[in-house]
Amino acid sequence: MKLDNYMHQFTGSSSSIGAKKVKFECTQLREHCRAGNGEGCKRTFQHLKKEYAILRKKLEVYFQFARQAGPVNKACRPK
């Protein structure tokens, strides 16, 4: 039950930032766990880890650019 709660939170968080692939894998994992499908859980967990790693790399690049750009109030608007 505790895993289901964590996966529910992770699904919601993924959805709120538009991480559709991570959200899909979270949903699949929850369904496999509820059905007692151990093999499905293992397989889907591996897919989830892969999609999470991809998302994390993309977010790291995004935040690196955001830090380089600096505060919004100091940014120059295009003319």
MIDOSE-1310 file (N, C-alpha, C; in nm, 2 decimals, decimal comma, always signed):
residues 79
mkld	+0,08/-0,12/+0,00/+0,00/+0,00/+0,00/+0,09/+0,13/+0,00; +0,20/+0,12/+0,07/+0,29/+0,24/+0,08/+0,34/+0,27/-0,06; +0,38/+0,16/-0,13/+0,44/+0,18/-0,27/+0,33/+0,25/-0,36; +0,21/+0,21/-0,34/+0,10/+0,26/-0,43/+0,09/+0,41/-0,40
nymh	+0,10/+0,45/-0,27/+0,09/+0,59/-0,23/+0,20/+0,67/-0,30; +0,32/+0,62/-0,29/+0,44/+0,69/-0,35/+0,42/+0,70/-0,50; +0,38/+0,59/-0,56/+0,36/+0,59/-0,71/+0,25/+0,69/-0,75; +0,15/+0,70/-0,66/+0,04/+0,80/-0,69/+0,10/+0,94/-0,69
qftg	+0,18/+0,97/-0,59/+0,24/+1,10/-0,58/+0,33/+1,13/-0,70; +0,41/+1,03/-0,74/+0,51/+1,04/-0,85/+0,43/+1,06/-0,98; +0,32/+0,99/-0,99/+0,24/+1,00/-1,11/+0,18/+1,15/-1,12; +0,13/+1,20/-1,01/+0,08/+1,34/-1,01/+0,19/+1,44/-1,04
ssss	+0,30/+1,42/-0,98/+0,42/+1,51/-1,00/+0,46/+1,51/-1,14; +0,47/+1,39/-1,20/+0,51/+1,38/-1,34/+0,41/+1,45/-1,43; +0,28/+1,43/-1,40/+0,18/+1,49/-1,48/+0,18/+1,64/-1,48; +0,21/+1,69/-1,36/+0,21/+1,84/-1,34/+0,32/+1,91/-1,42
igak	+0,43/+1,84/-1,45/+0,53/+1,90/-1,53/+0,53/+1,85/-1,68; +0,43/+1,77/-1,71/+0,42/+1,73/-1,85/+0,51/+1,61/-1,89; +0,55/+1,54/-1,79/+0,64/+1,42/-1,82/+0,55/+1,30/-1,85; +0,50/+1,30/-1,97/+0,40/+1,20/-2,01/+0,45/+1,05/-2,01
kvkf	+0,58/+1,03/-2,05/+0,63/+0,90/-2,05/+0,65/+0,84/-1,91; +0,70/+0,93/-1,82/+0,72/+0,89/-1,68/+0,58/+0,86/-1,62; +0,49/+0,95/-1,64/+0,35/+0,93/-1,59/+0,29/+0,80/-1,64; +0,31/+0,77/-1,77/+0,26/+0,64/-1,82/+0,32/+0,52/-1,75
ectq	+0,45/+0,52/-1,73/+0,52/+0,41/-1,67/+0,48/+0,40/-1,52; +0,45/+0,51/-1,45/+0,40/+0,51/-1,32/+0,27/+0,44/-1,31; +0,18/+0,48/-1,40/+0,05/+0,42/-1,41/+0,05/+0,27/-1,44; +0,14/+0,23/-1,53/+0,15/+0,09/-1,56/+0,20/+0,01/-1,44
lreh	+0,30/+0,07/-1,37/+0,36/+0,00/-1,25/+0,25/-0,02/-1,15; +0,17/+0,08/-1,12/+0,06/+0,07/-1,02/-0,04/-0,04/-1,06; -0,07/-0,04/-1,19/-0,16/-0,15/-1,24/-0,11/-0,29/-1,22; +0,02/-0,30/-1,26/+0,08/-0,44/-1,24/+0,09/-0,48/-1,10
crag	+0,12/-0,38/-1,01/+0,13/-0,41/-0,87/-0,01/-0,45/-0,81; -0,11/-0,38/-0,85/-0,25/-0,41/-0,80/-0,29/-0,55/-0,85; -0,25/-0,59/-0,97/-0,28/-0,72/-1,03/-0,20/-0,83/-0,98; -0,10/-0,80/-0,90/-0,01/-0,90/-0,85/+0,09/-0,96/-0,95
ngeg	+0,11/-0,88/-1,06/+0,20/-0,92/-1,17/+0,34/-0,88/-1,14; +0,41/-0,97/-1,08/+0,55/-0,95/-1,04/+0,64/-0,92/-1,16; +0,63/-1,00/-1,26/+0,71/-0,98/-1,38/+0,68/-0,84/-1,45; +0,55/-0,81/-1,45/+0,51/-0,68/-1,51/+0,57/-0,57/-1,43
ckrt	+0,57/-0,58/-1,29/+0,62/-0,48/-1,20/+0,77/-0,46/-1,23; +0,85/-0,57/-1,24/+0,99/-0,56/-1,26/+1,02/-0,49/-1,39; +0,95/-0,54/-1,50/+0,98/-0,49/-1,63/+0,94/-0,34/-1,64; +0,83/-0,30/-1,59/+0,78/-0,16/-1,59/+0,87/-0,07/-1,50
fqhl	+0,92/-0,13/-1,39/+1,01/-0,05/-1,31/+1,14/-0,01/-1,38; +1,19/-0,11/-1,46/+1,31/-0,08/-1,54/+1,28/+0,03/-1,65; +1,16/+0,02/-1,71/+1,12/+0,12/-1,80/+1,11/+0,26/-1,74; +1,05/+0,26/-1,62/+1,03/+0,38/-1,54/+1,17/+0,44/-1,51
kkey	+1,26/+0,36/-1,46/+1,40/+0,41/-1,43/+1,46/+0,48/-1,56; +1,44/+0,41/-1,67/+1,50/+0,47/-1,80/+1,44/+0,60/-1,83; +1,31/+0,61/-1,83/+1,24/+0,73/-1,86/+1,27/+0,84/-1,76; +1,28/+0,81/-1,63/+1,32/+0,91/-1,53/+1,46/+0,96/-1,56
ailr	+1,55/+0,87/-1,59/+1,69/+0,92/-1,62/+1,69/+1,01/-1,74; +1,61/+0,99/-1,84/+1,61/+1,07/-1,96/+1,55/+1,21/-1,92; +1,44/+1,21/-1,84/+1,38/+1,33/-1,80/+1,48/+1,41/-1,71; +1,54/+1,34/-1,62/+1,64/+1,41/-1,53/+1,75/+1,49/-1,61
kkle	+1,80/+1,42/-1,71/+1,90/+1,48/-1,80/+1,85/+1,61/-1,87; +1,73/+1,60/-1,92/+1,66/+1,71/-1,99/+1,64/+1,83/-1,89; +1,60/+1,79/-1,77/+1,57/+1,90/-1,67/+1,70/+1,96/-1,62; +1,81/+1,88/-1,61/+1,94/+1,94/-1,57/+1,99/+2,04/-1,67
vyfq	+1,97/+2,01/-1,80/+2,01/+2,10/-1,91/+1,92/+2,23/-1,90; +1,79/+2,21/-1,88/+1,70/+2,32/-1,87/+1,74/+2,42/-1,76; +1,77/+2,36/-1,64/+1,80/+2,44/-1,53/+1,94/+2,51/-1,54; +2,03/+2,44/-1,61/+2,16/+2,50/-1,63/+2,14/+2,62/-1,72
farq	+2,06/+2,61/-1,83/+2,04/+2,73/-1,91/+1,97/+2,84/-1,83; +1,87/+2,80/-1,75/+1,80/+2,90/-1,67/+1,90/+2,98/-1,57; +1,99/+2,90/-1,51/+2,09/+2,97/-1,42/+2,18/+3,06/-1,50; +2,22/+3,02/-1,62/+2,30/+3,11/-1,71/+2,23/+3,23/-1,75
agpv	+2,10/+3,22/-1,77/+2,02/+3,34/-1,82/+2,01/+3,44/-1,71; +2,01/+3,40/-1,59/+2,00/+3,49/-1,47/+1,86/+3,52/-1,44; +1,84/+3,61/-1,35/+1,71/+3,65/-1,30/+1,63/+3,71/-1,42; +1,50/+3,69/-1,41/+1,41/+3,74/-1,52/+1,41/+3,89/-1,52
nkac	+1,42/+3,96/-1,41/+1,41/+4,10/-1,41/+1,54/+4,17/-1,47; +1,64/+4,09/-1,49/+1,76/+4,14/-1,55/+1,78/+4,10/-1,70; +1,69/+4,01/-1,74/+1,69/+3,97/-1,88/+1,65/+4,08/-1,98; +1,71/+4,08/-2,09/+1,68/+4,17/-2,20/+1,57/+4,12/-2,29
rpk	+1,47/+4,20/-2,31/+1,37/+4,15/-2,40/+1,41/+4,18/-2,55; +1,37/+4,09/-2,64/+1,40/+4,12/-2,78/+1,33/+4,24/-2,83; +1,40/+4,31/-2,92/+1,34/+4,44/-2,98/+1,27/+4,41/-3,11
